[in-house]
Amino acid sequence: MQCAVVLQVRSVMTDRVDLKGQAAIVTGASRGIGRAIALTLAAHGAQVTLAARDAADLARVAGEIAAAGGRALSVPTDMADEAAIVRLVQATLTQWGRLDIVVNCAGIGIYGPLETTSTADWERLMAVNARGPFILCRETLPYLKQAGAGHIINVASVVGVKGYVNQAAYSASKHALLGMTKVLAQEAQAYGIRVHALCPGGVDTDMAAQARPDLDRSILMSPQEMADIVLFLLGQRGNAVIDLICVRRATAAPWFD
């Protein structure tokens, strides 16, 4: 397993990534990291299916992509709803006729001490952050196998590899996602599908502001920096494979200690 601390990967390598003819699903695409990833993939030629719960926000992102000359399909999707995830996959195949890239970026955060965390909150976190990506991976695998060189990128979190006070349930959901990713990478390897995990620390999103209101947002990483890392991963089709990227803000302690 490789774990790299990445501060910036925008380079000639990512500038040259060509995704023309490829089709992608990006969940959580209405805002934050997911939006940045969707815009970046479209800018590099991918046909992108945008998934999130808010139809109006999705439409705005699709409009941004179209205005820049890209192609996007909006499919409002609740990642806690299995039937909705199945419809998302089928809508993608109907629209683009293929599938090459899956980015699981949708997630929710509920925070507080373990002793005051309700069972309902635990189950909601698991449903969206772990069960939803599991279903999407399962439903898309047959079509990624057809592509023969697909990518799955699961956006976990620093809390997928460590724990924070008041984030027990959230951390458990991200640990679950990371564990599934490790197994899926082995199961999909024989089909040319590369499965990656991205575990960012503090990124300037609404969720980060909710989880850590004590942090100065000016020191947080940008969603675009995460999108650049995803693009970097998609550009690697040689003999080198990166399984896991852990990325921290420059002011945080190295190695996530």
Backbone as JSON, one array per atom type, in Angstrom:
{
  "sequence": "MQCAVVLQVRSVMTDRVDLKGQAAIVTGASRGIGRAIALTLAAHGAQVTLAARDAADLARVAGEIAAAGGRALSVPTDMADEAAIVRLVQATLTQWGRLDIVVNCAGIGIYGPLETTSTADWERLMAVNARGPFILCRETLPYLKQAGAGHIINVASVVGVKGYVNQAAYSASKHALLGMTKVLAQEAQAYGIRVHALCPGGVDTDMAAQARPDLDRSILMSPQEMADIVLFLLGQRGNAVIDLICVRRATAAPWFD",
  "N": [[0.84, -1.19, 0.0], [0.55, 2.21, -0.87], [1.08, 5.33, 0.6], [0.79, 8.6, 0.19], [1.78, 11.89, 1.01], [0.36, 14.65, -0.22], [0.77, 17.81, -1.49], [0.43, 19.39, -3.75], [-0.58, 18.61, -7.01], [-1.03, 19.59, -9.49], [0.18, 19.74, -12.64], [2.31, 19.31, -15.54], [1.73, 16.69, -16.16], [-0.96, 16.25, -15.28], [-2.24, 18.19, -16.76], [-2.13, 17.13, -19.26], [-3.84, 14.98, -19.25], [-6.21, 13.1, -20.89], [-9.52, 12.58, -21.24], [-11.38, 12.12, -23.15], [-14.23, 10.65, -24.65], [-14.69, 8.98, -22.54], [-16.86, 7.97, -19.85], [-18.24, 9.13, -16.81], [-19.34, 8.76, -13.42], [-20.08, 10.93, -10.85], [-20.6, 11.26, -7.53], [-22.13, 13.33, -5.0], [-21.89, 15.68, -6.38], [-22.86, 18.24, -6.41], [-21.72, 20.24, -4.93], [-18.76, 21.54, -3.2], [-16.05, 19.23, -2.89], [-16.93, 17.23, -4.67], [-18.23, 18.69, -6.7], [-16.03, 20.14, -7.74], [-14.49, 18.02, -8.71], [-16.21, 16.97, -10.69], [-16.41, 19.14, -12.52], [-13.74, 19.31, -13.28], [-13.21, 16.79, -14.48], [-14.97, 16.94, -16.64], [-13.85, 19.11, -17.98], [-11.64, 17.95, -18.99], [-12.58, 16.34, -20.94], [-14.32, 14.22, -20.29], [-17.55, 12.64, -20.25], [-19.97, 13.42, -18.01], [-21.9, 12.16, -15.39], [-23.83, 13.65, -13.01], [-24.47, 13.36, -9.62], [-26.45, 13.92, -6.79], [-28.39, 15.02, -3.96], [-29.78, 17.45, -4.23], [-31.59, 18.86, -6.7], [-31.64, 21.38, -7.92], [-29.13, 22.49, -7.34], [-27.53, 20.63, -8.66], [-28.31, 21.12, -11.29], [-27.23, 23.64, -11.67], [-24.47, 23.09, -11.63], [-24.31, 21.41, -13.85], [-24.97, 23.3, -15.76], [-22.73, 24.96, -15.63], [-20.8, 23.23, -16.64], [-21.77, 22.79, -19.24], [-21.62, 25.4, -20.24], [-18.93, 25.67, -20.47], [-18.39, 24.08, -22.56], [-18.58, 21.38, -22.13], [-20.04, 18.08, -21.4], [-22.8, 16.97, -19.57], [-24.91, 15.11, -17.36], [-27.59, 15.39, -15.21], [-28.63, 13.7, -12.36], [-30.67, 13.54, -9.86], [-30.06, 12.11, -6.74], [-30.41, 10.16, -3.87], [-28.1, 8.83, -1.81], [-28.67, 7.05, 0.16], [-30.69, 5.52, -0.74], [-31.32, 2.64, -2.26], [-32.7, 1.92, -4.64], [-32.66, 4.33, -6.0], [-29.95, 4.6, -6.54], [-29.54, 2.49, -8.3], [-31.11, 3.43, -10.42], [-29.6, 5.66, -11.09], [-27.28, 4.5, -12.2], [-28.37, 3.19, -14.43], [-29.45, 5.35, -15.85], [-27.12, 6.66, -16.54], [-25.89, 4.82, -18.27], [-27.81, 4.72, -20.29], [-27.65, 7.33, -21.26], [-24.89, 7.74, -21.96], [-23.91, 5.35, -22.9], [-21.84, 3.81, -21.96], [-19.44, 3.17, -19.3], [-16.76, 4.35, -17.43], [-15.5, 5.54, -15.26], [-15.9, 5.88, -11.8], [-16.67, 7.94, -9.17], [-16.93, 8.09, -5.86], [-18.07, 10.43, -3.93], [-20.01, 11.58, -2.42], [-21.21, 12.38, 0.81], [-22.1, 12.56, 4.3], [-22.01, 14.34, 7.41], [-22.28, 13.82, 10.86], [-21.98, 14.91, 14.09], [-20.63, 14.56, 17.39], [-20.35, 13.52, 20.88], [-19.77, 10.02, 21.48], [-21.49, 8.85, 23.37], [-23.79, 10.33, 23.2], [-24.66, 9.98, 20.67], [-27.17, 9.03, 18.51], [-28.81, 5.96, 17.6], [-30.15, 6.18, 15.21], [-28.75, 8.28, 13.96], [-26.25, 7.06, 13.66], [-26.94, 4.98, 11.87], [-27.83, 6.45, 9.66], [-25.46, 7.75, 8.85], [-23.9, 5.51, 8.16], [-25.46, 4.5, 6.1], [-25.29, 6.42, 4.03], [-22.53, 7.05, 3.77], [-21.11, 4.65, 3.65], [-22.71, 2.32, 2.94], [-24.04, 3.28, 0.62], [-21.89, 3.89, -1.29], [-20.95, 1.24, -1.48], [-23.13, -0.07, -2.75], [-23.22, 1.37, -5.17], [-20.7, 0.76, -6.25], [-20.97, -2.02, -6.54], [-23.09, -2.16, -8.4], [-22.03, -0.91, -10.63], [-19.79, -2.34, -11.38], [-20.03, -4.49, -13.36], [-20.16, -3.03, -15.76], [-17.88, -1.48, -15.74], [-16.06, -3.53, -16.01], [-16.55, -4.21, -18.65], [-15.48, -1.99, -19.89], [-12.81, -2.41, -19.39], [-10.65, -1.01, -18.45], [-11.18, 0.53, -16.23], [-11.81, 2.96, -13.56], [-12.27, 3.3, -10.08], [-12.79, 5.66, -7.65], [-12.76, 6.25, -4.35], [-13.71, 8.62, -2.14], [-12.66, 9.06, 0.94], [-11.65, 10.0, 4.03], [-9.48, 11.77, 6.28], [-10.31, 10.8, 8.69], [-10.79, 8.22, 8.09], [-8.51, 6.86, 8.54], [-7.65, 7.54, 11.01], [-8.79, 8.77, 14.21], [-11.08, 11.23, 15.52], [-12.06, 13.17, 18.31], [-15.49, 13.36, 19.14], [-16.34, 12.42, 16.7], [-17.05, 9.76, 16.31], [-19.02, 8.05, 15.08], [-19.03, 9.06, 12.46], [-16.34, 8.63, 11.8], [-16.29, 5.84, 11.93], [-17.89, 5.18, 9.74], [-16.31, 6.05, 7.6], [-14.01, 4.51, 7.97], [-15.18, 2.07, 7.36], [-15.73, 2.44, 4.63], [-13.13, 2.66, 3.64], [-12.12, 0.12, 4.24], [-13.74, -1.52, 2.6], [-12.86, -0.59, 0.13], [-10.22, -1.49, 0.02], [-10.54, -4.27, -0.26], [-12.09, -4.43, -2.6], [-10.32, -3.41, -4.48], [-8.58, -5.55, -4.81], [-10.29, -7.55, -5.77], [-11.13, -6.48, -8.17], [-8.89, -6.19, -9.69], [-8.02, -8.09, -11.62], [-9.54, -7.49, -13.79], [-8.66, -5.2, -14.92], [-9.48, -2.95, -13.63], [-8.9, -0.2, -11.65], [-8.78, 0.65, -8.3], [-9.04, 3.2, -6.07], [-8.32, 5.03, -3.05], [-8.96, 8.15, -1.59], [-7.93, 10.15, 0.95], [-8.55, 12.91, 2.41], [-7.48, 15.57, 4.61], [-8.38, 18.55, 6.24], [-10.55, 20.27, 4.18], [-11.76, 23.08, 2.44], [-14.86, 23.21, 2.81], [-18.46, 23.17, 3.26], [-19.09, 21.07, 4.98], [-16.71, 20.65, 6.37], [-16.56, 23.03, 7.78], [-18.69, 22.68, 9.49], [-17.88, 20.44, 10.95], [-15.42, 21.2, 12.08], [-15.49, 23.96, 13.37], [-13.64, 25.52, 14.62], [-11.42, 25.85, 13.05], [-9.39, 27.96, 11.06], [-10.52, 28.97, 8.02], [-8.9, 29.84, 6.01], [-6.6, 28.35, 6.0], [-7.24, 25.93, 5.09], [-7.33, 23.19, 2.71], [-8.13, 23.4, -0.79], [-11.15, 22.52, -2.63], [-10.51, 22.2, -5.34], [-7.86, 21.36, -5.3], [-8.17, 18.75, -4.43], [-9.59, 17.73, -6.6], [-7.63, 17.9, -8.56], [-5.92, 15.9, -7.67], [-7.49, 13.63, -8.06], [-7.66, 13.7, -10.85], [-4.97, 13.29, -11.44], [-4.69, 10.61, -10.55], [-6.34, 9.32, -12.39], [-4.87, 9.65, -14.65], [-2.84, 7.87, -14.49], [-1.91, 5.12, -16.03], [0.08, 3.32, -16.41], [2.59, 1.05, -15.29], [2.71, 1.66, -12.65], [0.79, 1.9, -9.72], [-1.27, 3.7, -7.58], [-2.62, 3.11, -4.54], [-3.67, 4.35, -2.24], [-4.1, 7.66, -1.24], [-3.2, 9.9, 1.12], [-3.84, 13.09, 2.19], [-2.89, 16.18, 3.54], [-3.51, 19.38, 5.08], [-1.21, 22.1, 4.81], [-0.46, 23.18, 7.27], [-1.0, 21.25, 9.13], [-0.03, 18.51, 11.32], [2.58, 16.43, 10.09], [2.16, 13.12, 8.65], [-0.23, 12.49, 9.85], [-0.23, 12.17, 12.62]],
  "CA": [[0.0, 0.0, 0.0], [1.29, 3.45, -0.91], [0.4, 6.46, 1.23], [1.57, 9.78, -0.15], [1.32, 13.2, 1.45], [0.36, 15.42, -1.45], [0.42, 19.22, -1.31], [-0.04, 19.91, -5.02], [-0.24, 17.72, -8.11], [-1.28, 20.23, -10.77], [1.45, 19.68, -13.34], [2.19, 18.96, -16.95], [1.11, 15.37, -16.24], [-2.41, 16.35, -15.2], [-2.71, 19.03, -17.87], [-2.19, 16.32, -20.48], [-4.79, 13.88, -19.11], [-7.27, 13.18, -21.9], [-10.61, 11.67, -20.89], [-12.38, 12.15, -24.22], [-14.87, 9.38, -24.94], [-14.96, 8.25, -21.31], [-18.05, 8.39, -19.09], [-17.98, 9.09, -15.37], [-20.34, 9.11, -12.42], [-19.52, 11.6, -9.68], [-21.62, 11.53, -6.52], [-21.81, 14.53, -4.24], [-21.38, 16.59, -7.4], [-23.53, 19.54, -6.4], [-20.94, 21.25, -4.2], [-17.53, 21.11, -2.56], [-15.08, 18.41, -3.6], [-17.6, 16.55, -5.78], [-18.42, 19.67, -7.78], [-14.73, 20.41, -8.34], [-14.11, 16.84, -9.48], [-17.06, 16.89, -11.88], [-15.98, 20.19, -13.44], [-12.4, 18.98, -13.78], [-13.31, 15.67, -15.42], [-15.61, 17.44, -17.86], [-12.9, 19.98, -18.67], [-10.65, 17.08, -19.66], [-13.23, 15.58, -22.0], [-15.23, 13.16, -19.86], [-19.0, 12.84, -20.17], [-20.1, 13.24, -16.57], [-23.2, 12.09, -14.72], [-23.77, 14.33, -11.73], [-25.43, 12.82, -8.67], [-26.57, 14.52, -5.46], [-29.81, 15.1, -3.6], [-30.4, 18.73, -4.58], [-31.72, 18.96, -8.15], [-31.32, 22.74, -8.37], [-27.67, 22.64, -7.3], [-26.99, 19.82, -9.75], [-28.57, 21.82, -12.56], [-26.26, 24.74, -11.79], [-23.18, 22.52, -12.01], [-24.44, 20.98, -15.24], [-24.92, 24.5, -16.57], [-21.33, 25.38, -15.68], [-20.1, 22.32, -17.55], [-22.24, 23.07, -20.6], [-21.1, 26.71, -20.64], [-17.5, 25.5, -20.79], [-18.28, 23.2, -23.71], [-18.59, 19.98, -21.73], [-21.29, 17.32, -21.45], [-23.16, 16.5, -18.24], [-26.27, 14.65, -17.1], [-27.94, 15.52, -13.79], [-29.54, 12.66, -11.86], [-30.83, 13.68, -8.4], [-29.9, 10.78, -6.14], [-30.15, 10.0, -2.44], [-27.23, 7.67, -1.71], [-29.23, 6.1, 1.12], [-31.81, 4.87, -1.42], [-30.75, 1.67, -3.21], [-33.37, 2.01, -5.94], [-32.18, 5.55, -6.66], [-28.6, 4.34, -7.05], [-29.7, 1.66, -9.49], [-31.59, 4.33, -11.49], [-28.45, 6.49, -11.47], [-26.42, 3.72, -13.1], [-29.07, 2.94, -15.68], [-29.53, 6.63, -16.56], [-25.78, 6.91, -17.1], [-25.69, 3.93, -19.43], [-28.71, 5.15, -21.35], [-27.18, 8.6, -21.81], [-23.54, 7.73, -22.53], [-23.65, 4.07, -23.55], [-20.66, 3.17, -21.39], [-19.02, 3.7, -18.01], [-15.32, 4.17, -17.26], [-15.0, 6.15, -14.03], [-16.85, 6.09, -10.71], [-16.11, 8.69, -8.04], [-17.83, 8.16, -4.71], [-17.68, 11.6, -3.13], [-21.12, 11.99, -1.55], [-21.06, 12.01, 2.21], [-22.7, 13.44, 5.29], [-21.34, 14.34, 8.7], [-23.05, 14.06, 12.08], [-20.89, 14.95, 15.05], [-20.97, 14.64, 18.81], [-19.78, 12.42, 21.66], [-20.36, 8.71, 21.21], [-22.58, 8.52, 24.3], [-25.0, 11.06, 22.84], [-24.97, 9.69, 19.27], [-28.32, 8.14, 18.43], [-28.73, 4.85, 16.65], [-30.62, 6.7, 13.92], [-27.65, 9.02, 13.35], [-25.26, 6.05, 13.25], [-27.44, 4.27, 10.7], [-27.85, 7.39, 8.53], [-24.08, 7.9, 8.4], [-23.49, 4.27, 7.5], [-26.24, 4.35, 4.87], [-24.81, 7.33, 2.98], [-21.07, 7.08, 3.62], [-20.54, 3.31, 3.42], [-23.63, 1.44, 2.19], [-24.27, 3.86, -0.7], [-20.77, 3.57, -2.18], [-20.93, -0.21, -1.71], [-24.14, -0.39, -3.76], [-22.81, 1.94, -6.45], [-19.59, -0.06, -6.76], [-21.51, -3.32, -6.97], [-23.94, -2.01, -9.58], [-21.25, -0.43, -11.78], [-18.68, -3.24, -11.71], [-20.15, -5.2, -14.65], [-19.93, -2.11, -16.88], [-16.46, -1.15, -15.7], [-15.38, -4.68, -16.57], [-16.66, -4.09, -20.1], [-14.53, -0.97, -20.33], [-11.51, -3.07, -19.36], [-9.59, -0.16, -17.89], [-11.94, 1.49, -15.44], [-11.32, 3.48, -12.28], [-13.15, 3.68, -8.98], [-12.1, 6.48, -6.65], [-13.6, 6.46, -3.18], [-13.23, 9.73, -1.31], [-12.92, 8.78, 2.35], [-11.31, 11.14, 4.87], [-8.44, 11.5, 7.27], [-10.89, 10.0, 9.77], [-10.78, 6.83, 7.67], [-7.26, 6.24, 8.98], [-7.44, 7.91, 12.41], [-10.03, 9.18, 14.84], [-11.18, 12.53, 16.17], [-13.08, 13.3, 19.35], [-16.82, 13.8, 18.67], [-16.59, 11.95, 15.34], [-16.98, 8.3, 16.36], [-19.87, 7.43, 14.06], [-18.52, 9.5, 11.16], [-15.08, 7.92, 11.58], [-16.6, 4.44, 11.66], [-18.4, 5.07, 8.37], [-15.19, 6.22, 6.67], [-13.21, 3.3, 8.09], [-15.87, 1.04, 6.6], [-15.51, 2.72, 3.21], [-11.74, 2.33, 3.31], [-11.98, -1.33, 4.27], [-14.34, -2.05, 1.38], [-12.01, -0.2, -0.99], [-9.04, -2.38, 0.0], [-10.94, -5.57, -0.79], [-12.54, -4.25, -3.98], [-9.13, -3.24, -5.33], [-8.06, -6.89, -5.11], [-11.27, -8.29, -6.56], [-11.28, -5.87, -9.5], [-7.58, -6.07, -10.34], [-7.9, -8.98, -12.78], [-10.35, -6.94, -14.89], [-8.09, -3.93, -15.35], [-10.11, -1.85, -12.9], [-8.06, 0.3, -10.57], [-9.6, 1.18, -7.22], [-8.2, 4.09, -5.26], [-8.93, 5.76, -1.94], [-8.41, 9.47, -1.31], [-8.26, 10.49, 2.34], [-8.11, 14.27, 2.7], [-7.73, 16.25, 5.87], [-9.3, 19.68, 6.18], [-10.81, 20.92, 2.91], [-12.67, 24.21, 2.64], [-16.22, 22.87, 2.41], [-19.45, 23.4, 4.3], [-19.0, 19.98, 5.94], [-15.55, 20.91, 7.23], [-16.91, 24.13, 8.67], [-19.57, 22.11, 10.5], [-17.13, 19.51, 11.81], [-14.34, 21.89, 12.79], [-15.7, 25.41, 13.3], [-12.49, 26.18, 15.23], [-10.34, 26.02, 12.09], [-9.35, 29.12, 10.16], [-10.77, 28.41, 6.69], [-7.85, 30.25, 5.07], [-5.51, 27.37, 6.0], [-7.75, 24.65, 4.59], [-7.09, 22.88, 1.31], [-9.26, 23.75, -1.66], [-11.74, 21.4, -3.38], [-9.81, 22.01, -6.61], [-6.66, 20.55, -5.06], [-8.61, 17.35, -4.4], [-9.93, 17.37, -7.98], [-6.37, 17.7, -9.26], [-5.4, 14.6, -7.27], [-8.29, 12.64, -8.76], [-7.22, 13.71, -12.24], [-3.67, 12.63, -11.44], [-4.91, 9.17, -10.45], [-6.92, 8.86, -13.65], [-3.84, 9.73, -15.68], [-1.83, 6.83, -14.28], [-2.31, 3.83, -16.58], [1.27, 2.53, -16.65], [2.8, -0.06, -14.37], [2.64, 2.15, -11.27], [-0.57, 2.09, -9.23], [-1.38, 4.3, -6.25], [-3.82, 2.6, -3.9], [-4.18, 5.27, -1.22], [-3.47, 8.97, -1.08], [-3.57, 10.69, 2.29], [-3.4, 14.46, 1.91], [-3.14, 17.05, 4.68], [-3.24, 20.8, 4.9], [0.21, 22.37, 5.06], [-0.23, 23.53, 8.67], [-1.29, 20.11, 10.0], [1.15, 17.68, 11.63], [2.85, 15.38, 9.09], [1.87, 11.7, 8.91], [-1.52, 12.37, 10.53], [-0.08, 11.82, 14.03]],
  "C": [[0.87, 1.24, 0.0], [0.46, 4.54, -0.24], [1.25, 7.68, 1.02], [0.95, 11.01, 0.47], [1.48, 14.14, 0.28], [-0.06, 16.85, -1.14], [-0.11, 19.81, -2.6], [0.38, 18.97, -6.13], [-0.59, 18.33, -9.46], [0.06, 20.36, -11.5], [1.21, 19.41, -14.8], [1.49, 17.62, -17.09], [-0.4, 15.46, -16.21], [-2.97, 17.2, -16.32], [-2.91, 18.2, -19.12], [-3.17, 15.15, -20.38], [-5.96, 14.1, -20.06], [-8.33, 12.13, -21.58], [-11.7, 11.64, -21.95], [-12.9, 10.74, -24.51], [-15.2, 8.57, -23.7], [-16.19, 8.83, -20.6], [-17.8, 8.17, -17.61], [-19.26, 9.36, -14.59], [-19.6, 9.76, -11.27], [-20.66, 11.86, -8.7], [-21.17, 12.71, -5.65], [-21.38, 15.67, -5.13], [-21.97, 17.99, -7.35], [-22.72, 20.63, -5.72], [-19.62, 20.67, -3.73], [-16.61, 20.29, -3.45], [-15.72, 17.74, -4.82], [-17.81, 17.47, -6.97], [-17.1, 19.93, -8.49], [-14.26, 19.23, -9.19], [-14.9, 16.76, -10.77], [-16.64, 17.92, -12.93], [-14.64, 19.85, -14.08], [-12.44, 17.83, -14.78], [-13.93, 16.12, -16.73], [-14.65, 18.31, -18.66], [-11.85, 19.18, -19.42], [-11.32, 16.09, -20.6], [-14.2, 14.51, -21.58], [-16.68, 13.61, -19.96], [-19.38, 12.47, -18.74], [-21.57, 13.18, -16.15], [-23.04, 12.64, -13.33], [-24.85, 13.79, -10.81], [-25.32, 13.54, -7.33], [-28.06, 14.63, -5.17], [-30.49, 16.35, -4.15], [-30.4, 18.93, -6.09], [-31.3, 20.33, -8.66], [-29.81, 22.97, -8.38], [-27.01, 21.83, -8.41], [-27.15, 20.52, -11.09], [-27.59, 22.96, -12.76], [-24.89, 24.21, -12.21], [-23.21, 22.04, -13.46], [-24.38, 22.17, -16.18], [-23.5, 25.04, -16.7], [-20.55, 24.52, -16.68], [-20.48, 22.61, -19.0], [-21.68, 24.39, -21.11], [-19.64, 26.64, -21.04], [-17.29, 24.54, -21.96], [-18.28, 21.72, -23.38], [-19.97, 19.36, -21.78], [-21.57, 16.74, -20.06], [-24.62, 16.09, -18.21], [-26.5, 14.75, -15.6], [-28.93, 14.44, -13.41], [-29.65, 12.82, -10.34], [-30.9, 12.3, -7.74], [-29.64, 10.9, -4.65], [-29.33, 8.72, -2.28], [-27.66, 6.7, -0.61], [-30.34, 5.26, 0.52], [-31.26, 3.93, -2.49], [-31.38, 1.77, -4.58], [-32.9, 3.24, -6.7], [-30.78, 5.35, -7.23], [-28.66, 3.48, -8.31], [-30.17, 2.51, -10.67], [-30.47, 5.22, -11.99], [-27.57, 5.76, -12.47], [-27.09, 3.53, -14.45], [-29.21, 4.23, -16.5], [-28.2, 6.97, -17.23], [-25.55, 6.08, -18.36], [-26.59, 4.32, -20.6], [-28.18, 6.4, -22.05], [-25.86, 8.47, -22.56], [-23.19, 6.41, -23.21], [-22.44, 3.31, -23.02], [-20.39, 3.76, -20.02], [-17.56, 3.35, -17.79], [-14.82, 4.58, -15.88], [-16.14, 6.29, -13.04], [-16.14, 6.8, -9.58], [-17.16, 8.78, -6.95], [-17.38, 9.29, -3.81], [-18.79, 12.05, -2.19], [-20.87, 11.53, -0.13], [-21.77, 13.01, 3.11], [-21.89, 13.34, 6.57], [-22.32, 14.64, 9.82], [-22.06, 13.91, 13.22], [-21.41, 15.08, 16.47], [-20.35, 13.47, 19.55], [-20.49, 11.11, 21.38], [-21.57, 8.45, 22.1], [-23.87, 9.26, 24.0], [-25.38, 10.85, 21.37], [-26.1, 8.67, 19.2], [-28.07, 7.02, 17.43], [-29.15, 5.3, 15.27], [-29.51, 7.48, 13.2], [-26.57, 8.07, 12.85], [-25.71, 5.39, 11.94], [-27.49, 5.18, 9.48], [-26.44, 7.59, 7.97], [-23.61, 6.67, 7.64], [-24.2, 4.12, 6.15], [-25.67, 5.19, 3.73], [-23.32, 7.16, 2.72], [-20.45, 5.73, 3.3], [-21.46, 2.44, 2.56], [-23.87, 1.97, 0.78], [-23.13, 3.59, -1.66], [-20.65, 2.08, -2.47], [-21.92, -0.59, -2.82], [-23.71, 0.14, -5.12], [-21.66, 1.15, -7.06], [-20.1, -1.39, -7.29], [-22.28, -3.2, -8.28], [-23.15, -1.59, -10.82], [-20.16, -1.4, -12.23], [-18.86, -3.97, -13.04], [-19.84, -4.3, -15.85], [-18.49, -1.61, -16.91], [-15.63, -2.31, -16.25], [-15.42, -4.65, -18.1], [-15.68, -3.07, -20.65], [-13.1, -1.52, -20.32], [-10.38, -2.25, -18.78], [-10.22, 0.91, -17.01], [-11.24, 1.92, -14.17], [-12.49, 3.67, -11.33], [-12.31, 4.47, -7.99], [-13.08, 6.76, -5.53], [-12.98, 7.54, -2.3], [-13.63, 9.44, 0.13], [-12.6, 10.06, 3.15], [-10.11, 10.76, 5.72], [-9.0, 10.64, 8.39], [-11.11, 8.55, 9.34], [-9.53, 6.1, 8.11], [-6.89, 6.64, 10.4], [-8.78, 8.35, 12.99], [-9.95, 10.55, 15.46], [-12.27, 12.48, 17.23], [-14.36, 13.88, 18.72], [-17.13, 13.37, 17.23], [-16.58, 10.42, 15.27], [-17.78, 7.65, 15.25], [-19.39, 7.79, 12.66], [-17.24, 8.75, 10.82], [-15.34, 6.45, 11.25], [-17.09, 4.26, 10.23], [-17.28, 5.19, 7.35], [-14.19, 5.07, 6.78], [-13.84, 2.16, 7.3], [-15.65, 1.21, 5.1], [-14.09, 2.33, 2.8], [-11.52, 0.82, 3.3], [-12.56, -1.98, 3.02], [-13.45, -1.77, 0.18], [-10.81, -1.12, -1.11], [-9.38, -3.73, -0.61], [-11.33, -5.46, -2.26], [-11.36, -4.1, -4.92], [-8.55, -4.59, -5.73], [-9.01, -7.66, -6.03], [-11.37, -7.77, -7.99], [-9.99, -5.87, -10.31], [-7.49, -6.88, -11.63], [-8.65, -8.45, -14.0], [-9.83, -5.59, -15.39], [-8.68, -2.72, -14.67], [-9.22, -1.46, -11.74], [-8.93, 1.03, -9.55], [-8.7, 1.95, -6.27], [-9.01, 4.68, -4.11], [-8.19, 7.09, -1.76], [-8.89, 9.88, 0.07], [-7.74, 11.89, 2.66], [-8.34, 14.68, 4.15], [-8.66, 17.41, 5.63], [-9.38, 20.34, 4.82], [-11.87, 21.98, 3.13], [-14.04, 23.92, 2.04], [-17.16, 23.19, 3.56], [-19.37, 22.32, 5.38], [-17.84, 20.2, 6.9], [-15.85, 22.01, 8.23], [-17.82, 23.64, 9.8], [-18.8, 21.24, 11.48], [-16.1, 20.22, 12.67], [-14.51, 23.4, 12.68], [-14.54, 26.2, 13.9], [-11.39, 26.48, 14.23], [-10.5, 27.3, 11.27], [-9.47, 28.6, 8.73], [-9.69, 28.8, 5.69], [-6.7, 29.25, 5.02], [-5.97, 26.02, 5.45], [-7.39, 24.45, 3.12], [-8.33, 23.22, 0.49], [-9.85, 22.51, -2.31], [-11.01, 21.14, -4.7], [-8.53, 21.2, -6.43], [-7.01, 19.07, -5.0], [-8.96, 16.86, -5.81], [-8.67, 17.12, -8.8], [-5.76, 16.33, -8.93], [-6.17, 13.49, -7.97], [-7.86, 12.55, -10.22], [-5.85, 13.04, -12.38], [-3.81, 11.11, -11.41], [-5.44, 8.61, -11.77], [-5.9, 8.86, -14.78], [-2.78, 8.66, -15.57], [-2.33, 5.49, -14.82], [-1.09, 2.99, -16.97], [1.38, 1.41, -15.64], [2.74, 0.36, -12.91], [1.18, 2.41, -10.89], [-0.5, 2.67, -7.82], [-2.69, 3.83, -5.64], [-4.48, 3.66, -3.02], [-3.4, 6.56, -1.23], [-4.06, 9.64, 0.16], [-3.0, 12.09, 2.09], [-3.83, 15.37, 3.06], [-2.95, 18.5, 4.29], [-1.82, 21.09, 5.37], [0.51, 22.65, 6.52], [-0.49, 22.39, 9.64], [-0.02, 19.3, 10.23], [1.34, 16.63, 10.55], [2.47, 13.99, 9.59], [0.62, 11.48, 9.74], [-1.39, 11.92, 11.99], [-0.72, 12.89, 14.91]]
}
